[in-house]
Amino acid sequence: MPQPSQTPPAAPGQPPTAAPGYPQPPAAAPGYGTAPGYGTAPDAPGYGNPPAAAPGYGNAPAAAPGYGYPQAPAAQPGYGYPQAPGQQPGQQPGPYGAQPGPYGRQPNPYGGYPAQPQYPGAPTPPPGGGKGPFKGKPAVIIGAAVAALLVIGGGTYLALSGDDSGTKPDAKSSGAAPDPTTSESADQGDGSGDGREANDDLNAGRKPGEAKVEWLVTNDVDLPRNGADVHGPWVVGDTIAKAMYKGLSGYSVADGKKKWDLPFTTEVCAAPVAPAANGTIVIGLNDKTGDKADCTVLQQIDLKTGKAGWKKPIPKGTGFGSLSDFTLAISGNTVTAAGTGNSYGFSLADGTQLFGKPSTDCKPFAFAGGPKLIAASSCPTGDYEKVQHQVSEVDPTTGKPKWTYRLPLNWEVDKVFSVSPLVVSTTEPDSKKWSVIALTDAGKLRSTLDGGKDKFQPDCGGSFVVFGQNLEGCVGVAADATTFYMATVPTQVSNGTNDVVAFDLNTGKPKWRAPAGPQRTATPLRMEGGDVLMYMEGSWDRGGAVATLAPTGGSPKVLLQHPASTAEIERDFYSPQYAYADGRFFIVSGRVSARNDAEEKQTKTMMAFGK
């Protein structure tokens, strides 16, 4: 097959910051995994090399068919990295299982947007419900002051409620959280909960040295026929929260018991990757029930208490932009909502609109949040066959850009792997090239990653929607101030192995590689105390594990080895999302769906491991 060119293209000249007449994009949200404690490593290196004509951009090395490795897989579907084979009957997709294309649930080589693999036997979820914003759900990662966690999320589908009554949402109905409820029982590992049979002790088969299963929770929500996606989890202090269908719930991290439950009159349709440092989050709600609903209502919630705060609609867009799907991001005291042609910033504290779409020609279509606000913008070219994208750091209080980096013509901003340092994944759809670049704090090109012949598999979760793309939320990557870490594609889907490759962010060159070990695959999640935190995928007869990798490489150090006796349960979560905080590892189902009501109530939704 054709190999990507090894010669990086020249980078285009950068416009001066705030240059007169130079269209400035709106504030952007810091990249995933950038903020320490954010779920993903603080710095995310750029993807592959940009187009030849782009100075400093660099095309993926010709010899590197590797997935998004800084090499652009020439004509390979899915950016040069092979599509994962489908799951075997009855098997729940693991971190790499049945993940289409380069990013797992992302669009096939710039082509269609494949639906997420369906839970065995469950009804197929609808491709979307309404044209409103917030349909793509990124994996979730908690930030700074909030307990660090990591999440691997699945694609999101707006579940249809089947209720087309047209009832208007009650803006006041969610103003206060109801009294805590324990209707969703947690099995404490001794058979006392309703998650498993009474005589079935989750830890009965645990061997010396293995972690303890602290609790297992099953579903207690009556869902529509097609099931519902899960937003979160978010770990805030002693609470782990998640949103699904028409509610958001908080659980004790210690025993899995429900602490509070916040119901809504319409479905949850969007959520940011992480809440603010103080535990406050703003989610998206449908404006009405039924399949004609638009995801255009913002609802603030305190995840520590489950109390609802302000609620307001997003201003309705006009023209083509009114069809856009919005995505949400939080940076400082600002929550942003952005989609094609429309972008807004609101005060996290009271919902006051801080800024709207800029008057310049270049309009932001997505933000990445965290310690910085990064905006990805699209600019007019006068030719509908040509695309011009740019990246900017923006002031979260005004939306005004601090600097702007313009990509070469026809190169598109794909993902932000890290905001600090800033690492951006870019693609050139026509030639199916992929490039990862690192930018300085001043918005200058720092390096373009050189992936060699390796193939990589970052997992960016969430579905890639046509009009509103999730800019952040990737795992399989991590970064610190000087190094970017990325996992290679497993040698095989079941019982394969892979490596973690470290790149120098100043040169883009590989520094070292560390093997996961025989029949083990490692997925970097974020940085933890200077080391790379990873999830080591298990199998049907071996539990997964949480491990760290030193910034100098070497062998993984296991922090928690999950029991082999519960390996089948661990792998039975659909589109699993992972969170690690204070020595506990959480596995949360990314979607809940079943053949009938009885199975729905038995569906396992969360599991926790500890010492």
C-alpha positions in Angstrom: 0.0 0.0 0.0 1.2 3.5 -0.6 3.3 4.9 2.3 3.1 8.4 3.7 5.8 10.8 2.6 8.7 11.0 5.1 9.3 14.6 4.2 7.4 17.1 6.3 6.0 20.0 4.3 6.9 23.5 4.9 4.8 25.2 7.4 2.8 28.2 6.4 3.6 31.6 7.8 1.9 32.5 11.0 -0.2 35.6 11.1 0.7 38.0 13.8 -1.2 37.8 17.0 -4.3 39.9 16.7 -3.1 41.1 13.3 -5.3 43.7 11.9 -7.9 42.2 9.6 -6.8 38.6 10.5 -9.9 36.8 11.5 -9.5 35.7 15.1 -11.3 32.6 16.3 -13.2 32.5 19.6 -11.9 31.0 22.7 -11.0 27.5 22.6 -11.1 24.9 25.3 -7.9 23.3 26.7 -7.2 19.9 25.4 -8.1 16.8 27.0 -5.7 15.3 29.4 -3.8 18.4 29.6 -4.6 19.7 33.0 -2.8 17.8 35.7 -5.4 15.7 37.4 -7.6 16.0 34.3 -7.9 12.4 33.3 -5.6 12.7 30.4 -2.1 13.6 30.6 -1.5 17.2 30.8 0.2 17.6 27.5 -0.9 16.0 24.4 1.4 15.8 21.5 0.3 16.5 18.0 -0.8 13.8 15.8 1.2 13.2 12.7 2.8 15.6 10.4 0.9 18.2 8.5 0.8 18.8 4.8 3.9 19.4 2.8 3.0 22.9 2.1 2.6 23.7 5.7 5.8 25.0 7.2 6.5 23.0 10.3 3.4 21.0 9.6 5.0 18.0 8.2 3.4 15.1 6.4 3.3 11.8 8.1 6.4 9.9 7.1 5.9 8.0 3.9 7.1 4.8 5.4 4.8 5.1 8.3 1.5 3.5 7.6 1.0 3.9 11.3 -2.2 5.1 12.5 -2.1 8.8 13.3 1.3 8.3 14.3 2.7 11.4 13.2 2.7 9.6 9.9 -0.2 10.0 7.7 -1.3 6.7 6.4 -1.4 7.3 2.8 -4.4 5.5 1.4 -5.2 3.5 4.4 -8.7 3.5 5.7 -9.0 4.9 9.1 -5.9 6.9 8.7 -3.8 4.0 8.1 -4.6 2.1 11.0 -6.6 -1.1 10.6 -10.1 -1.3 11.6 -10.7 -3.5 14.6 -12.6 -6.6 13.8 -16.1 -7.0 15.1 -16.8 -8.4 18.5 -17.6 -12.0 18.8 -21.2 -12.8 19.7 -21.9 -12.0 23.2 -18.6 -10.2 23.8 -18.6 -6.7 25.1 -16.4 -4.4 23.3 -13.2 -3.7 25.2 -11.0 -0.7 25.0 -10.0 -1.7 21.5 -12.8 -4.1 20.6 -14.9 -3.3 17.5 -13.7 0.2 17.3 -14.1 1.4 13.7 -11.4 3.5 12.2 -8.5 5.3 13.7 -10.3 6.6 16.7 -12.4 3.8 17.6 -15.8 5.3 17.4 -14.8 8.1 15.1 -15.8 8.4 11.5 -14.3 6.0 9.0 -11.6 7.5 6.9 -13.3 10.8 6.6 -16.3 8.9 5.3 -19.4 7.9 7.1 -19.9 8.0 10.8 -20.3 4.4 11.9 -22.7 3.6 14.6 -21.3 2.4 17.9 -21.3 -1.4 18.2 -24.5 -2.4 19.8 -24.8 -4.3 23.0 -25.5 -7.9 22.0 -29.1 -8.5 21.5 -30.1 -5.0 22.3 -32.1 -2.8 19.9 -30.0 -0.6 17.6 -29.9 2.9 18.9 -31.1 5.6 16.6 -28.4 7.6 14.8 -29.6 10.8 16.4 -32.7 12.6 17.7 -33.2 16.1 16.5 -30.8 18.6 15.1 -29.9 20.2 18.4 -26.4 20.6 19.8 -24.6 18.3 22.1 -25.1 15.0 20.4 -21.5 13.9 20.5 -20.4 12.7 23.9 -16.7 12.7 24.7 -15.1 10.5 27.2 -14.9 12.2 30.5 -12.0 13.3 32.5 -12.1 15.2 35.8 -9.8 18.1 36.3 -7.5 19.8 38.7 -9.0 20.3 42.1 -11.4 17.6 41.5 -10.2 14.0 41.9 -8.2 13.0 38.9 -9.8 10.4 36.8 -9.8 9.0 33.4 -12.5 8.0 31.1 -12.7 6.0 27.9 -16.1 6.8 26.4 -18.2 5.4 23.7 -20.0 7.1 20.9 -23.1 8.9 21.9 -26.5 8.5 20.4 -29.5 10.6 21.3 -31.9 8.1 22.7 -35.5 8.5 21.7 -37.9 8.6 24.6 -40.9 7.4 22.5 -42.9 10.1 24.2 -44.1 12.7 21.6 -46.5 14.4 23.9 -44.7 17.7 23.2 -44.7 18.6 27.0 -42.6 21.6 27.6 -39.7 21.3 30.0 -40.3 22.9 33.4 -37.5 25.3 34.0 -38.1 25.1 37.7 -38.7 21.5 38.2 -35.0 20.7 38.6 -34.2 23.6 40.8 -33.5 21.4 43.8 -32.3 17.8 44.1 -34.7 15.4 45.7 -33.8 13.6 48.9 -31.1 11.0 48.4 -32.3 7.6 47.4 -30.8 4.2 47.5 -33.0 2.6 44.9 -30.0 1.5 42.8 -28.5 -1.1 45.2 -24.8 -1.7 45.3 -23.4 -5.2 45.9 -20.7 -4.7 48.5 -18.8 -7.7 47.2 -20.5 -10.0 49.8 -23.7 -10.7 48.0 -25.7 -8.2 50.1 -26.8 -6.0 47.1 -29.1 -6.9 44.3 -26.4 -6.8 41.7 -25.8 -10.6 41.9 -27.2 -13.6 43.6 -27.4 -13.5 47.4 -25.0 -16.5 47.7 -22.5 -15.0 45.2 -19.6 -13.2 46.9 -17.7 -11.0 44.4 -14.5 -11.6 46.3 -14.9 -15.3 47.0 -12.4 -16.2 44.3 -9.9 -13.4 45.0 -6.3 -14.6 45.2 -3.5 -13.1 47.4 -2.2 -9.9 45.8 -5.4 -9.2 43.8 -7.4 -6.1 44.3 -10.8 -6.2 46.1 -14.1 -5.7 44.2 -15.5 -2.9 46.4 -19.0 -2.8 44.9 -21.1 -3.5 41.8 -24.2 -1.5 40.8 -27.0 -2.5 38.5 -29.4 -0.3 36.5 -32.5 1.1 38.2 -33.8 3.4 35.5 -36.7 2.5 33.2 -35.3 3.4 29.8 -36.7 3.8 26.3 -36.7 0.8 24.0 -33.4 1.7 22.5 -31.6 2.3 25.8 -29.6 5.4 26.6 -26.1 6.7 26.6 -24.2 7.5 29.8 -22.5 10.8 30.3 -19.6 10.8 32.8 -18.5 9.5 35.1 -17.2 12.5 37.1 -15.4 12.0 40.4 -15.7 14.9 42.8 -14.5 14.2 46.3 -16.3 11.3 47.8 -18.9 11.2 45.0 -18.9 9.6 41.6 -21.6 11.0 39.3 -23.1 10.0 35.9 -26.0 11.2 33.8 -28.3 9.1 31.7 -31.6 9.5 30.0 -33.7 12.0 32.2 -31.5 12.2 35.3 -28.1 12.7 36.9 -27.1 10.6 40.0 -24.3 10.7 42.5 -22.9 7.6 44.3 -20.6 7.1 47.2 -17.1 6.1 46.0 -16.7 4.0 49.1 -19.7 1.7 48.9 -21.5 2.6 45.6 -24.7 3.6 47.4 -26.7 6.4 45.7 -26.3 9.7 47.5 -28.6 11.8 45.4 -30.7 11.7 42.3 -31.6 14.7 40.1 -34.5 14.1 37.7 -35.2 16.2 34.6 -38.3 16.5 32.4 -36.3 15.9 29.2 -33.3 13.9 28.2 -29.7 14.7 28.9 -28.1 15.2 25.5 -24.7 16.6 26.1 -22.0 17.1 28.8 -18.5 18.4 28.9 -15.5 16.2 29.4 -14.9 17.5 32.9 -16.5 19.7 35.5 -15.0 22.8 37.0 -12.4 22.5 39.8 -15.1 23.2 42.3 -17.3 20.3 41.1 -19.8 22.5 39.2 -20.9 21.2 35.8 -23.2 22.4 33.0 -25.0 19.8 30.9 -27.2 19.9 27.8 -30.9 19.0 27.9 -33.4 18.5 25.2 -35.8 21.4 24.8 -38.8 19.0 24.7 -39.7 15.4 24.7 -40.0 13.3 21.5 -37.8 12.7 18.5 -38.1 16.3 17.3 -36.3 17.7 20.3 -33.3 19.9 20.0 -30.5 19.8 22.5 -30.4 23.5 23.3 -30.9 23.9 27.0 -28.1 24.4 29.5 -28.5 23.2 33.1 -26.0 23.9 35.9 -25.4 21.3 38.7 -23.3 21.1 41.8 -21.9 17.5 41.6 -21.0 17.5 45.3 -24.6 17.9 46.4 -26.7 17.1 43.4 -28.4 20.5 43.6 -29.5 22.1 40.3 -28.6 25.8 39.7 -29.4 28.1 36.7 -31.0 26.9 33.5 -31.2 28.7 30.2 -31.6 28.0 26.5 -28.7 28.5 24.0 -29.5 31.4 21.6 -30.9 29.9 18.4 -28.6 30.0 15.4 -29.5 31.3 12.0 -29.1 29.8 8.5 -26.8 26.8 8.0 -25.5 27.2 11.5 -28.9 26.5 13.1 -28.5 22.9 12.1 -25.3 22.5 14.0 -24.7 20.2 16.9 -23.1 22.0 19.9 -20.5 20.6 22.2 -19.7 21.8 25.7 -16.4 22.6 27.4 -15.4 24.2 30.7 -12.4 26.4 31.4 -12.1 28.5 34.6 -15.5 30.2 35.2 -16.7 29.8 31.7 -18.7 27.1 29.9 -18.7 27.2 26.1 -21.2 25.8 23.6 -20.0 25.6 20.0 -21.1 24.2 16.7 -20.7 25.2 13.0 -21.1 28.9 12.7 -22.3 29.4 16.3 -20.3 29.7 19.5 -21.0 31.1 23.0 -19.4 31.5 26.3 -21.5 31.6 29.6 -20.6 32.3 33.2 -20.4 29.1 35.0 -21.6 30.8 38.2 -24.8 32.4 36.9 -25.3 31.6 33.2 -24.7 35.2 32.0 -23.6 35.2 28.4 -20.0 36.4 28.2 -19.5 36.3 24.5 -21.0 35.1 21.2 -19.6 34.2 17.8 -17.0 36.6 16.6 -17.6 39.2 14.0 -14.5 38.1 12.0 -14.8 35.6 9.1 -13.2 32.7 11.0 -15.8 31.1 13.3 -15.0 28.5 16.1 -16.7 25.2 15.7 -15.4 23.5 18.9 -13.6 24.3 22.1 -11.3 22.3 24.4 -11.3 23.2 28.0 -9.3 22.8 31.2 -6.4 25.0 32.3 -6.7 26.9 29.0 -9.5 27.5 26.5 -8.5 26.4 23.0 -10.7 27.1 20.0 -10.7 25.3 16.6 -12.1 27.6 13.9 -13.0 27.4 10.3 -12.3 30.3 7.8 -13.9 31.0 4.4 -11.7 30.3 1.4 -13.9 31.3 -1.5 -13.8 27.7 -2.8 -16.1 25.2 -1.3 -13.6 22.4 -2.1 -10.9 24.0 0.1 -10.8 24.2 3.8 -9.0 26.6 6.1 -8.7 25.8 9.8 -6.9 27.5 12.6 -6.2 27.0 16.3 -6.4 29.8 18.9 -6.0 30.2 22.7 -8.8 32.5 23.8 -9.6 34.5 26.9 -12.4 32.6 28.6 -14.0 35.8 29.9 -14.1 37.6 26.5 -13.7 35.0 23.8 -10.9 37.1 22.3 -7.9 35.2 20.9 -4.5 35.6 22.5 -2.8 34.0 19.5 -3.7 32.1 16.4 -2.0 29.3 14.5 -3.2 28.8 11.0 -3.0 25.3 9.5 -2.0 24.6 5.9 -4.8 24.8 3.4 -7.1 21.7 3.5 -5.7 20.5 6.8 -8.3 20.2 9.5 -8.2 20.3 13.3 -9.2 16.9 14.4 -8.6 16.6 18.2 -6.7 18.3 21.0 -4.7 15.7 22.9 -3.5 18.1 25.5 -3.9 21.8 26.2 -0.9 22.3 28.3 1.4 21.7 26.6 -0.8 22.0 23.5 -0.8 19.0 21.3 -3.1 18.9 18.3 -4.2 16.1 16.0 -4.7 17.3 12.4 -5.9 15.5 9.3 -6.0 16.0 5.5 -9.1 14.1 4.5 -8.6 14.1 0.7 -5.2 12.4 1.0 -6.1 10.6 4.2 -3.1 12.0 6.0 -2.7 12.4 9.7 -0.3 14.7 11.6 0.3 15.5 15.3 1.8 18.8 16.1 2.9 20.4 19.4 2.6 24.2 19.8 4.3 26.5 22.2 2.5 28.6 24.8 2.8 31.5 22.3 1.1 29.4 19.5 4.3 28.7 17.5 5.1 25.3 16.1 7.1 23.4 18.6 7.4 20.0 16.8 5.7 17.5 14.5 5.7 14.0 15.7 7.7 11.4 13.8 5.9 8.1 14.1 8.2 6.0 12.0 6.5 2.7 10.9 4.5 2.2 14.0 0.7 2.3 14.0 -1.1 4.0 16.8 -4.5 3.8 18.4 -5.6 6.8 20.4 -9.2 6.4 21.5 -11.1 9.6 21.4 -14.5 8.2 22.4 -17.7 10.0 21.5 -19.2 10.0 18.1 -17.8 12.4 15.5 -20.8 14.4 14.4 -21.0 16.1 11.1 -21.6 19.6 12.4 -20.3 19.5 16.0 -17.2 17.6 16.8 -15.8 16.8 20.2 -12.5 18.5 20.3 -11.2 16.8 23.4 -11.5 13.5 25.3 -8.9 11.1 24.1 -7.1 8.2 25.9 -4.4 6.0 24.7 -2.3 9.2 25.0 -0.8 11.2 27.8 1.7 14.0 28.1 3.9 15.9 30.5 5.9 19.1 30.0 8.5 17.5 27.7 7.2 14.2 26.6 4.1 12.8 24.8 3.1 9.2 25.3 1.0 7.2 22.8 0.1 3.5 22.6 0.6 1.4 19.5 -2.1 -0.8 18.0 -2.3 -4.2 19.6 -0.8 -7.1 17.7 -4.2 -8.8 17.7 -7.6 -8.1 19.1 -7.7 -10.9 21.7 -4.6 -11.6 23.9 -2.4 -9.4 21.8 0.2 -7.0 23.1 1.3 -3.4 22.3 3.9 -0.8 23.3 3.8 2.7 24.7 6.1 5.1 22.7 7.4 8.3 24.2 8.1 11.3 22.0 10.2 14.3 22.7 7.9 17.3 22.4 10.8 19.6 21.5 12.0 17.5 18.5 9.0 15.2 17.7 11.4 12.2 17.8 10.7 9.0 19.7 12.7 8.7 22.9 11.9 5.2 24.0 9.3 2.5 23.9 8.0 0.2 26.6 6.2 -3.1 26.0 3.0 -3.8 27.8 4.1 -7.4 28.3 2.9 -10.8 27.0 -0.8 -10.9 26.1 -1.3 -7.5 27.6 -2.4 -4.2 26.0 -1.7 -0.9 27.7 -3.9 2.2 27.4 -2.3 5.4 28.7 -4.9 7.5 30.6 -3.1 10.5 32.1 -0.2 11.5 34.2 -0.1 10.4 37.8 2.6 11.8 40.1 5.0 12.2 37.3 4.3 8.7 35.9 2.0 7.6 33.0 -1.2 6.0 34.4 -2.4 3.1 32.3 -5.2 0.6 32.1 -4.0 -2.9 31.3 -6.8 -4.7 29.5 -7.7 -8.1 30.9 -9.3 -11.1 29.2 -12.2 -13.4 30.0 -10.0 -15.4 32.4 -7.7 -12.7 33.7 -8.6 -9.4 35.3 -7.5 -6.1 34.0 -5.0 -3.9 36.0 -4.1 -0.4 36.8 -0.4 0.4 36.3 2.1 3.2 36.0 5.0 3.7 33.7 8.0 5.8 34.6 8.8 8.8 32.4 12.0 7.1 31.6 10.3 3.9 30.3 10.9 0.4 31.6 8.3 -2.1 32.7 4.8 -1.2 34.0 4.3 -1.1 37.8 1.0 -2.6 38.7 -1.0 -0.6 41.3 -4.2 -2.8 41.2 -4.4 -6.3 39.7 -8.1 -7.0 39.3 -9.3 -10.5 40.3 -9.4 -13.2 37.7 -12.6 -14.5 39.3 -14.5 -11.4 38.2 -12.8 -11.0 34.8 -16.0 -11.8 32.8 -17.9 -9.1 34.7 -15.1 -6.6 34.2 -15.2 -7.2 30.4 -19.0 -7.3 30.3 -19.5 -3.5 30.3 -20.6 -2.0 27.1 -18.4 0.8 25.7 -16.7 1.0 29.1 -15.4 4.2 30.6 -12.7 4.2 33.3 -11.9 6.5 36.2 -9.1 6.3 38.8 -9.2 8.4 41.9 -7.6 8.0 45.4 -6.5 4.5 44.8 -9.9 3.3 43.4 -10.6 2.2 39.9 -14.1 2.6 38.4 -15.6 0.9 35.4 -18.8 2.5 34.1 -20.9 1.3 31.2 -21.0 3.9 28.4 -24.5 2.8 27.3 -27.3 0.9 29.0 -29.6 -1.2 26.8 -31.2 -4.6 26.9 -33.7 -6.9 25.2 -36.4 -6.4 27.8 -37.3 -4.7 31.1 -36.1 -7.7 33.2 -32.7 -7.7 31.6 -32.5 -3.9 31.7 -32.8 -4.1 35.5 -30.1 -6.7 35.7 -27.6 -4.7 33.6 -24.4 -3.9 35.4 -23.7 -0.2 35.2 -20.7 0.5 37.6 -18.0 -1.5 39.3 -15.2 -0.4 41.7 -11.9 -2.0 42.6 -9.6 -1.0 45.6 -6.9 -2.4 47.8 
